[in-house]
Each structure stands twice: as C-alpha cells, then as structure tokens.
Amino acid sequence: DLRPTGHPDRALSLNELGVTLGDRFIRSGSNDDLERSTELFTEALNLRPPGHPDRAFSLDDLGLTLSDRYDYYRSNDDLEKGIELHTEALNLRPPGHRDRACSLNNLGVAHGDRYNRSKSNDDLERSIELLTEALNLRTRGHPDRAFSLHELAVALRDRYIKSGSHSDLERSMELHMEALELRPSNHPDRAYSLYELAVAFKDLFIKSGSHADLERCIELHTEALDLRPPGHRDRAYSLNNLGVAHGHRYNRYKRSDDLERSVELLTEALDLRPPGHRNRAFSLYELAVALRDRFVISGLSDDLERSIELHTEALDLRPPGN
C-alpha cells in the first residue's frame, strides 16, 4: 500500500507478497492464495521489461506459480506459459551465471510435467538433459543439491517406466538415497524423498520379486505417512501408495492383517479424493481391487458389490482414449 503504482520499489513489494502467498498456498491449498500470487507476479513482471536486471527473477517466480496452477487446475495454457517463461529466464542466465542452475532445474521440471501430459519423448529427454546440467552445477555441499537430486531421480524413473532400462532405475534410486541423506528427520522435505524412494523400491520389487525390496518400500512409505498427518495436502498420496504396498505383501504372503490395513489406508485415501478430484480414479481402482481380494477370502457379497461400484465409477472417469 505504501508503494503505489509508479513507486520505484513496487515490483519488489509485489514479488515479496507473491512469494508469501505462494508459501501459504503450499501449506493450505487455498486457490485464492494461488490466484492472488499469480496476479502479483504478473504485475511485477510487467514492471520488469526486457533489459531490466531483475527480469529473470520475475520470470522464475511467475513460471513457478504457473506450475502450481497447472498442478491445481491441469490447464495446458498454464503449462505452456510456464515453459515459455522458464526458457526466457534460462536465456538470461548463460553458462557461468550464478543462478543458471535454478533456471535449468525449473525448466527441466516443467518439461517433465509436459512429458507426463503428452508422453513426448522429446520432453522427457530435454528434462533429463536440463536436470543433469543443474545437478552438475550443484556439487556436494551446495545448499540446493537435494532438490536437483530429487528432480533428476524422478525424471530417470519416468524414463525407466517408459523404456524398462534397469540402469535408469538404479541411477534414480542412487540419487534418491543421496537426497534422503541430505534431508534428515527434521527436514521439511524429507517426506518427499521418503515417498519417491519408496516408489522406486516398489518398482524394484515388481522387477525382482525381492522380499527385502518390498519391506523397504513399506518402511519408507510408513515414515512418509507419519510426516503427513491429517490435514497435510499430500497425505492421500502416502495413504494410497502404502495401501498398495500392503496389498502387494498380502498377495505374496496372504496375511489378512496386510489386506485389512490395505483396505483401511485406501479407504481413507479415497475419502480425501472426493468427486471432482483429479486423482479420484486411481483411488477408486486400488480400493476396488483390495475389496475384491477380501471378497475372495471372506465371501462377503458386500465387498464384491462395493468393488463393482467403485470400478464402475472409475471407468466412468476414464472414457475412451484415457
């Protein structure tokens, strides 16, 4: 309010308020904070035209907020605009620039998001290329190394899923393990590393059938869930994946406590993904599978009927072409 239109420091205030609202959005998930943050960053960028020494910072901030909008709304316009902004920021940070790694990382993540939407191999390879360069610039001891380790590991797992290359899975796990070591028990991002490493151990279990890999997967997902208590925006992810992991262990050893735990976790995950939630179909499917498994051992018709009901709803959410 003390820096009205025309004030030389208005862009700075716009930027700082946008960052603060963005942080609150990450904590609360309030789309009002997300929209206001986008407005503020847009105005700040308009006050920093080409040639302005701080333009790259505003390009970064607006690009990251558009990535959050894409995650929230799934609008392709937000995704494409974000890539455009991050590309311009990277062009303003040539080799040797102190903030080049930041732009490499942001643009790499954005190409990864587009790969997950389009399945374009070009986007995946570009993402890995950018994230590899970012990691090379963030050597051991760099304060942001864990971020680059995490993002490159995610991209390499995506390539493993696409190509089946075991070397990509091994490298992904190696990077996730290093990231986890850099995120001790009190680190705010530890849950992300636990979660992604658990997913990688599940992939390894599916490939190898190793009991140790499955146990490690469950252990990591359990710790991640403990760090995502009720009300945490990512709790449903941990509930769903831990539930699936208990389902894998049930299918191997036929222990009823694993099956009951799987149904319990998957039910809570589905409750957190009401109609309209973009991941509802995944939870519907996984809970339906678990309930059918319980029907097979118990013969309870209620489990079978509920499984059919959930599968039917999931199918409605996955029309032809999905």
C-alpha positions in Angstrom: 0.0 0.0 0.0 3.0 2.3 0.7 4.4 1.5 -2.8 1.6 2.6 -5.2 1.7 2.4 -9.0 4.8 4.3 -10.1 6.8 3.7 -7.0 10.3 2.6 -7.9 10.2 -0.4 -5.4 6.6 -1.5 -6.2 7.9 -4.6 -8.1 9.9 -5.7 -5.1 6.8 -5.5 -2.9 4.7 -7.3 -5.4 7.2 -10.0 -5.6 7.7 -10.5 -1.9 3.9 -10.6 -1.2 3.5 -13.1 -4.1 6.2 -15.3 -2.6 4.5 -15.2 0.8 1.1 -16.0 -0.6 2.6 -18.8 -2.6 4.1 -20.3 0.6 0.7 -20.1 2.2 -0.9 -21.8 -0.8 1.6 -24.7 -0.5 0.6 -25.1 3.2 -3.1 -24.6 2.9 -4.0 -25.4 -0.7 -6.2 -22.3 -0.9 -6.8 -21.4 -4.6 -7.4 -17.8 -3.5 -3.8 -17.5 -2.4 -2.7 -19.1 -5.7 -4.7 -16.7 -7.8 -3.6 -13.6 -5.9 0.0 -14.8 -6.1 -0.3 -15.2 -9.9 -1.7 -11.7 -10.2 1.1 -10.1 -8.1 3.9 -11.9 -10.0 2.3 -10.9 -13.3 2.2 -7.3 -12.3 5.8 -7.5 -11.1 7.0 -9.0 -14.4 5.2 -6.2 -16.3 7.3 -3.7 -14.3 10.5 -5.5 -15.2 10.5 -5.4 -19.1 13.3 -6.9 -21.3 16.6 -5.4 -20.2 15.6 -5.0 -16.5 18.3 -6.5 -14.3 15.7 -8.4 -12.2 13.5 -9.7 -15.0 14.9 -13.2 -14.7 13.7 -13.4 -11.0 10.2 -12.4 -12.0 10.2 -14.8 -14.9 11.2 -17.6 -12.4 8.6 -16.6 -9.8 5.7 -16.4 -12.3 6.8 -19.6 -14.0 6.8 -21.5 -10.7 3.4 -20.2 -9.8 2.0 -21.2 -13.2 3.4 -24.7 -12.5 1.4 -24.7 -9.2 -1.6 -23.6 -11.2 -1.1 -26.4 -13.6 -0.9 -28.9 -10.8 -4.1 -27.5 -9.4 -6.2 -26.9 -12.5 -4.5 -29.1 -15.1 -4.7 -26.2 -17.6 -2.4 -26.7 -20.6 -2.2 -22.9 -21.1 -0.5 -22.6 -17.6 1.9 -25.4 -18.5 2.9 -23.9 -21.9 3.2 -20.4 -20.5 5.4 -21.7 -17.6 7.8 -23.3 -20.1 7.9 -20.1 -22.1 8.8 -18.1 -19.0 11.4 -20.5 -17.7 13.0 -20.7 -21.2 13.4 -16.9 -21.3 14.8 -16.9 -17.8 17.4 -19.5 -18.8 18.4 -17.5 -21.8 19.1 -14.6 -19.4 21.4 -16.9 -17.4 24.1 -18.2 -19.7 26.9 -20.7 -18.6 28.7 -19.1 -15.7 25.7 -17.2 -14.4 25.3 -17.9 -10.6 21.6 -18.6 -11.0 21.8 -20.8 -14.1 21.2 -24.0 -12.1 17.9 -22.6 -10.8 16.6 -21.9 -14.3 17.9 -25.3 -15.5 16.1 -27.1 -12.7 12.8 -25.1 -13.1 12.7 -25.6 -16.9 13.6 -29.3 -16.5 10.8 -29.9 -14.1 8.4 -28.1 -16.5 9.4 -30.3 -19.4 8.8 -33.3 -17.1 5.3 -32.0 -16.4 4.7 -31.7 -20.1 6.1 -35.2 -20.7 3.6 -36.6 -18.1 0.8 -35.0 -20.0 1.9 -35.7 -23.6 4.2 -38.6 -23.3 6.5 -36.9 -25.8 9.9 -38.5 -25.6 11.5 -35.1 -26.6 10.2 -33.6 -23.4 11.5 -36.4 -21.3 14.9 -36.3 -22.8 15.0 -32.5 -22.6 14.0 -32.7 -18.9 16.8 -35.2 -18.1 19.3 -33.1 -20.1 18.4 -29.9 -18.2 18.2 -31.5 -14.8 21.6 -33.3 -15.3 23.3 -30.0 -16.1 21.6 -28.4 -13.0 22.9 -31.2 -10.8 26.4 -30.9 -12.2 26.3 -27.2 -11.1 25.2 -28.1 -7.6 28.1 -30.1 -6.4 28.4 -31.8 -3.0 27.9 -29.2 -0.3 25.6 -27.0 -2.4 22.5 -26.0 -0.4 20.2 -26.9 -3.3 21.8 -30.2 -4.3 19.0 -32.2 -2.7 16.4 -30.5 -5.0 18.4 -31.4 -8.1 19.0 -34.9 -6.9 15.3 -35.4 -6.3 14.1 -34.0 -9.6 16.6 -35.8 -11.8 15.8 -39.1 -9.9 12.0 -38.6 -10.7 12.8 -38.0 -14.4 15.0 -41.0 -14.7 12.3 -43.2 -13.1 9.9 -41.8 -15.7 12.3 -43.0 -18.4 12.6 -46.3 -16.7 8.9 -46.8 -16.8 8.9 -45.9 -20.5 11.9 -47.9 -21.6 12.5 -50.5 -18.9 16.1 -49.6 -18.7 17.4 -51.0 -15.4 20.3 -48.6 -15.3 17.8 -45.7 -15.1 16.1 -47.3 -12.2 19.4 -47.9 -10.4 20.6 -44.4 -11.0 17.2 -43.0 -9.9 17.5 -44.9 -6.6 21.1 -43.8 -6.1 20.1 -40.1 -6.4 17.0 -40.5 -4.2 19.2 -42.1 -1.5 21.7 -39.3 -1.6 18.8 -36.7 -1.4 17.4 -38.6 1.6 20.7 -38.4 3.4 20.6 -34.6 2.9 17.2 -34.4 4.4 17.4 -35.7 8.0 14.5 -36.3 10.3 13.8 -32.6 10.9 14.0 -31.5 7.3 10.7 -30.1 5.8 11.2 -32.0 2.5 12.1 -35.4 4.0 8.7 -36.9 3.3 9.1 -36.2 -0.5 12.4 -38.2 -0.6 11.0 -41.0 1.5 7.9 -41.2 -0.7 9.8 -41.2 -4.0 12.4 -43.7 -2.8 9.6 -46.0 -1.6 8.1 -45.8 -5.1 11.4 -46.8 -6.6 11.7 -49.8 -4.2 8.2 -50.9 -5.3 9.4 -50.8 -8.9 12.4 -52.9 -7.9 10.2 -55.3 -6.1 7.9 -55.7 -9.1 11.0 -56.4 -11.2 12.9 -58.6 -8.8 10.3 -60.1 -6.5 12.7 -59.4 -3.6 11.1 -59.6 -0.1 13.7 -57.1 1.1 12.7 -54.5 -1.5 9.0 -54.8 -0.6 9.8 -54.4 3.1 11.9 -51.4 2.5 9.1 -49.9 0.4 6.6 -50.3 3.2 9.1 -49.0 5.8 9.7 -45.8 3.7 6.1 -45.2 2.9 5.2 -45.6 6.6 7.7 -43.0 7.7 6.5 -40.6 4.9 2.8 -41.1 6.1 3.8 -40.3 9.6 5.2 -37.0 8.4 1.9 -36.2 6.6 -0.7 -36.1 9.4 -4.4 -35.5 8.8 -4.8 -32.2 7.0 -1.5 -32.4 5.1 -2.0 -31.7 1.4 0.0 -34.8 0.3 -1.5 -37.3 2.8 -3.6 -39.0 0.2 -0.6 -39.9 -1.9 1.1 -41.6 1.1 -2.1 -43.4 2.1 -2.7 -44.7 -1.4 0.8 -45.9 -2.0 1.2 -47.5 1.4 -2.1 -49.2 0.9 -1.0 -50.6 -2.4 2.3 -51.8 -0.9 0.4 -53.7 1.9 -1.7 -55.1 -0.9 1.4 -56.4 -2.6 2.5 -58.0 0.6 -0.9 -59.6 1.1 -0.8 -61.1 -2.4 2.6 -62.6 -1.6 2.1 -64.0 1.9 -1.8 -64.0 2.2 -1.7 -62.4 5.7 -5.1 -61.0 6.5 -3.7 -58.1 8.6 -2.0 -56.8 5.4 -5.2 -56.9 3.5 -7.2 -55.2 6.2 -4.5 -52.5 6.5 -4.6 -52.0 2.8 -8.4 -51.5 2.7 -8.2 -49.1 5.7 -5.5 -47.0 4.1 -7.1 -47.0 0.6 -10.5 -46.1 2.1 -9.0 -43.0 3.8 -7.2 -42.0 0.6 -10.5 -42.2 -1.3 -12.2 -40.1 1.3 -9.6 -37.4 0.7 -10.3 -37.5 -3.0 -14.0 -36.6 -3.4 -15.8 -36.4 -6.7 -14.0 -33.9 -9.0 -10.6 -34.7 -7.5 -8.1 -35.4 -10.4 -6.7 -38.5 -8.7 -10.0 -40.0 -7.6 -10.0 -42.7 -10.3 -6.7 -44.1 -9.0 -8.1 -44.4 -5.5 -11.3 -45.9 -6.8 -9.4 -48.5 -8.7 -7.0 -49.5 -5.9 -9.7 -49.8 -3.3 -11.9 -51.8 -5.6 -9.0 -54.3 -6.2 -8.4 -54.6 -2.4 -12.1 -55.2 -1.7 -12.3 -57.9 -4.4 -9.3 -59.6 -2.7 -11.2 -59.5 0.6 -14.3 -60.9 -1.1 -12.2 -63.9 -2.4 -11.2 -64.9 1.1 -14.3 -63.9 3.0 -17.1 -64.5 0.5 -18.8 -61.3 1.7 -21.1 -60.1 -1.0 -20.9 -56.5 0.3 -17.2 -56.4 -0.6 -18.0 -57.7 -4.1 -20.8 -55.2 -4.6 -18.7 -52.3 -3.4 -15.8 -53.3 -5.6 -18.0 -53.4 -8.6 -19.5 -50.0 -7.7 -16.0 -48.4 -7.3 -14.7 -50.0 -10.6 -17.8 -48.7 -12.4 -17.2 -45.1 -11.1 -13.5 -45.4 -12.1 -14.5 -46.5 -15.6 -16.8 -43.5 -15.9 -13.9 -41.3 -15.1 -11.8 -42.9 -17.8 -13.6 -42.5 -21.1 -12.4 -44.0 -24.4 -9.0 -42.6 -25.1 -8.0 -42.2 -21.5 
